[in-house]
Amino acid sequence: MSGYTILSRDLDLAAEHGSDLTYAVFTTVFILPTLMGTMGRKRLRGTWTQLSLEILPVSSQTIASPEEGTAIVFSGELKPREPVQSDVHFIRLPSSVQDNTSAVYQRIARDNASPSPRVGAASAASNGKVYLVSGRAGKEFKPIDSTIHEFDGTSWHTVVPADRSPVPQPRSYHVMTAAAGHLFLHAGCAADGGRYNDLWAFDLTTKMWKELANAPGKERGGTSLIASRDETKLFRIGGFDGKQEIGGIIDIYDISQNSWTSINYANGPIARSVAVLTAVLVGERQYLVYAFGEADPSKIGHEGAGKFLKDTWVFDIEKSDWSELDCSDEHKPSARGWLGAVACADDTVLIQGGLNEDNNRLGDWWLLKLNTT
């Protein structure tokens, strides 16, 4: 496999909104050639479709999909260091990208059980529920405690760890994904300005936290982590180590072995942070979709906007191979970072909001649907 080196390491809103959502007719179709050995080239097709709504201009939010065709967005910010209120924003998508009928939107108002407003939190969905951990807020804009908040579709509840369970340190701009009955929490920014490279698993049955093997490489915030569709591995890429964006390597955690391997690549996405990473299944083949992000941070830190990207890459898990989606049409998501994204079906990714280079929060929603021909 030319250009790759395998390394091993045993063991880291705003206001009131309307409720009628419809699909815009604007779409972008692109074709991605993928090597298929002696069978020639098989094409991976994709279509961008913009939803016709602008209801939630926000960045640094969380987004999760508790069941296929749905997404839940929570908190984030409209202005730097000013979290929006703790309402839950729920969307149910039409069954087909080509279906231009109304989607369903619901704003579930906060109550006394809701998590406090925050930015840079992390969420993940498991068995129809959404889980939220940490983030930052307050006058000092410090990480909130490591309480696990569970949303069951109608209300919030606190998940209390079992007696004598260790608990990860509070953090922000960390990542969380769910697989095999566990929540996996990784990396992020510490209260003292440092960063983490640890990996924790929370067993949703026993309610126990367990610290796992640290990830290779530098401690970081704004990284991306996702579980494979078969829930056997975690994939980690990118982030910011306090000095520069991280790239050129994808780290893979084997859940059953509690160990990491790393793939260095020369041809693939450039270094970035606060990007989005999702796992999809297209024609029974597993891929990662990695897109957008910040390639160069703002010189005034969180108060400003850096250099953002608008490219989209696909990683073929079986071949360990990157390919960039080639889209010549101008109607596609603009460059951004600090956005939300989730696979809301096997072959479909939903992205929402984010920050652009004008330092404006975005409120647009897009679907990316992939298929092979």
CORWO-V244207 format. One record per backbone hydrogen bond with DSSP energy under -1.0 kcal/mol. CO is the residue of the C=O (numbers start at 1). NH is the residue of the N-H. Records with the same first field share a line. If there is no record, write none. Layout:
CO->NH  NH
//
This chain:
1->4
5->264
7->262
9->260
19->105
21->103
22->52
26->50
28->48
30->46
32->44
34->42
36->39
37->40
40->36
42->34
43->373
44->32
45->371
46->30
47->369
48->28
49->367
50->24
51->53
58->354
59->77
60->120
62->74
64->72
67->70
69->93
71->91
72->64
73->89
74->62
76->84
77->59
79->82
82->78
88->108
89->73
90->106
91->71
92->104
96->99
104->92
106->90
108->88
111->114
118->76
119->136
120->173
122->133
124->131
126->129
129->126
130->151
131->124
132->149
133->122
135->144
136->119
137->142
138->141
142->137
148->159
149->132
150->157
151->130
155->152
157->150
162->165
171->135
172->189
173->222
175->186
177->184
179->182
181->204
182->179
183->202
184->177
185->200
186->175
188->196
189->172
190->193
194->190
196->220
197->215
198->187
199->212
200->185
201->210
202->183
203->207
207->162
208->203
210->201
220->188
221->240
222->274
224->237
226->235
228->231
232->255
233->228
234->253
235->226
236->251
237->224
239->246
240->221
244->241
246->272
248->265
250->263
251->236
252->261
253->234
254->258  259
259->254
260->9
261->252
262->7
263->250
264->5
272->239
273->294
274->338
276->291
278->289
280->287
282->285
285->282
286->317
287->280
288->315
289->278
290->313
291->276
293->309
294->273
296->307
298->301
300->303
301->304
307->295  296
309->336
311->292
312->325
313->290
314->323
315->288
316->320  321
321->316
323->314
330->332
336->293
337->355
338->60
340->352
342->350
344->69
346->281
347->370
348->344  345
349->368
350->342
351->366
352->340
354->362
355->337
356->359
360->356
362->58
364->353
365->51
366->351
367->49
368->349
369->47
371->45
//
